[in-house]
Amino acid sequence: MIKNKNTYEIMTPASIGLTDKALNLTSRSGRAAVKNRMEGMGYTEKDFDLDALYEAFLRLADRKGQVFDYDLEA
């Protein structure tokens, strides 16, 4: 999805009136999605340890279902 949105989107979000789009982060999300979200929030790779963050993310996602930006910051 991050590399090529056309693979999964049959129409653009703008075509139905959406201006902002973001991937939902769940236990099925990979490291690239978590890293992309962190970078989208203004963090750089130097600001976090992706391995540790991803392990904590998976534990939370298994319990909670969907993980939000405020969860990642915490």
C-alpha positions as CSV (number, residue, x, y, z in Angstrom):
1,M,0.0,0.0,0.0
2,I,2.8,2.4,0.9
3,K,4.8,1.6,-2.3
4,N,2.0,1.6,-4.8
5,K,-1.5,2.8,-3.7
6,N,-3.0,1.8,-7.0
7,T,-2.6,-1.9,-6.0
8,Y,-5.4,-1.5,-3.4
9,E,-7.3,1.7,-4.3
10,I,-9.7,1.4,-7.1
11,M,-10.4,5.2,-6.9
12,T,-8.6,8.1,-5.2
13,P,-9.9,9.3,-1.8
14,A,-10.3,12.8,-3.4
15,S,-12.8,11.4,-5.9
16,I,-15.3,10.7,-3.0
17,G,-14.5,13.9,-1.1
18,L,-11.9,12.7,1.3
19,T,-8.9,15.0,1.8
20,D,-6.9,13.1,4.4
21,K,-6.1,9.5,4.4
22,A,-4.1,7.3,6.6
23,L,-3.6,3.6,7.0
24,N,-5.2,1.9,10.0
25,L,-2.5,0.3,12.1
26,T,-3.5,-3.1,13.4
27,S,-1.6,-6.3,14.4
28,R,-1.4,-7.1,10.6
29,S,0.6,-3.9,9.9
30,G,4.2,-4.3,9.1
31,R,7.3,-2.5,10.2
32,A,7.2,-0.2,7.1
33,A,3.7,1.0,8.0
34,V,4.7,1.8,11.6
35,K,7.9,3.5,10.4
36,N,5.9,5.5,7.8
37,R,3.4,6.7,10.4
38,M,6.2,7.7,12.8
39,E,7.9,9.7,10.0
40,G,4.5,11.2,9.1
41,M,4.2,12.5,12.7
42,G,7.6,14.2,12.4
43,Y,9.9,11.6,13.9
44,T,13.2,10.5,12.3
45,E,14.8,7.1,12.6
46,K,17.2,8.5,15.2
47,D,14.3,9.3,17.4
48,F,13.1,5.7,18.0
49,D,14.3,2.1,17.9
50,L,12.2,0.5,15.2
51,D,12.7,-3.0,16.6
52,A,11.7,-2.1,20.1
53,L,8.8,0.1,18.9
54,Y,7.5,-2.6,16.6
55,E,7.5,-5.3,19.4
56,A,5.6,-2.9,21.7
57,F,3.3,-2.0,18.9
58,L,2.4,-5.7,18.2
59,R,1.7,-6.3,21.9
60,L,-0.6,-3.3,22.0
61,A,-2.3,-4.1,18.7
62,D,-3.1,-7.6,19.8
63,R,-4.8,-6.3,22.9
64,K,-6.4,-3.2,21.5
65,G,-7.1,-3.9,17.8
66,Q,-6.3,-0.6,16.2
67,V,-3.3,1.6,17.3
68,F,-3.5,5.3,17.0
69,D,-0.9,8.1,16.8
70,Y,-1.1,8.9,20.5
71,D,-0.4,5.2,21.2
72,L,2.8,5.3,19.2
73,E,3.9,8.5,20.9
74,A,3.3,6.9,24.3
